[in-house]
């Protein structure tokens, strides 16, 4: 199976620092590459990370504040310059279509037709493209400008159970027939259903939540995901600032993860107001709310998705 991991291209918030670039996150998923919020400098960060324009199949913009989109011109022009042939799906808030057009055509270049635009609107938009191994859901969040979070979700699969197959006498070509048709006639003449000899294999899920206050959209996106990539711009002591500017604190991010049953919490989007020696406080405040795995990211980190959840056998009939 191809890699499924998160490559952090940038982890600062509004202002890049000496240690942290503007936002930029590439989620690699079985040959697909979802580039979230390419901020200023993302193209160069990709070079440092060993990522090529050809690795990008999606560009997902949460909103049109500069730290989340000023890298779009470079990415689009690099896709054109490098002759990327596969479709690149660009998802962004429909209300910011004017900004998208300005960014996409920010300077003169030989345009490419591979970039396909998917503006999203309303409380929830689901994009389920036939050529993708997952569905992508955009959910409105709470920020001073219209913003969306994204949820990548693989459909549940099926794991065959050899002991159940043996009990029912299903073997050889009958196994494939059972998988394809959902039921077969066993050698003893009985009918065997797929659910009798299989277990549901939960699909993997990732949520990407940037600038927002706590809201229903955050809860819906994070529910039951294997990995939650979420902003933690402020420490708890600055929660009034977080509320004022439409952001989360590290403690609030931890509480979201705990309430949603998240497996791995990834903290990012840190304000430049804090010093390097403050970093551990973000993780400490999140850990006070959430007892699972936590990663406080730095630029160029690579974080693998957690191993698949175990398949859940159905009770014998």
C-alpha positions, 0 to 999 in steps of 0.5 A: 500500500502507498504511504498514508502520512502527513507532511508538515510544510509550515506550522506558523499562524499569521506571521512566519518566524525564523523557525516556522513557515506559513501554513502548508500540509500535504496529506499523502493517501495511496498516491493522492496528495491533498495540499491543505492551505498553502501559505507563502513559501510553500513551494520552497518548503516542498523542495526541502521536504522532497515533494514534487508538484506532481505529488499534488492532486488536491489543493484545499483552501480553508479560507482566504486569509493570507497565511492560508493561501498566499502560496497558491500562485506558486503552486499553480504555476509550478504545476503548469511549469512541470507539466503535471498531467493528472487532474488537480482538484481545487476546493475553496469557499465559494464566497472567496471565488474572487480571491481565488481568481486573483491568486490563480492568475497572480502573474503571467504564465502559461496556464494549465487546464488540469486544475479543476475548481470545486467551490463549496458553500452552505453548511456542508458540502460532500465531494465524492469523486469516482477517481478518489479512494475517499470522500471529502467533506467541507464543513463551515466553521466560525471565523471572521471570514467564511471558513471551512474545515475538511474531512477525508473519509475512506469507506468501510471495507470487509475482512474475510474470516477464514474460520467462518469460511471453513465452517460454512464450506466456502473455499476457492472460487466461492470466496471471490464470488461471495465477496463480489455477489454478497452470497453464494450456495455452499457445497452442502446446498445452503446459502451463505451470506457475506456478513456471516463470514466477514468483519467490517473493516473501518475506513481511515478518517482524517480531519483538518480544522484551521481557524475557528472558534468551537462550533458544531462544524468542528465537532462534526469534522472531528467525530471519530477520526484517526487523525485530527490536524487542528489549530492551537493558535493560543495558550489558555491564558489568552482565550479571550484573544482566541474568542475575539479573533476566531481561534482555538487554544491548545486546551480547547483543541484537546477538549475537541479531541477528547469529546470526538473520540480522536485517536491522534491529535496534531497541534499546529498554527502557533502564534508568533507571540510565544517563544520556543520555550513555551512550546511544551505548554501547548502540549501540556494544556492539550494533554490535560484534556485529551489522553490520546496520542499528541504531536506538536508539529514542526516544519518538515515533520512527517506523521504517519496515520495511526494503524487501521482500527481492528476489524469488528467480526459480526456475531455468528448467525 
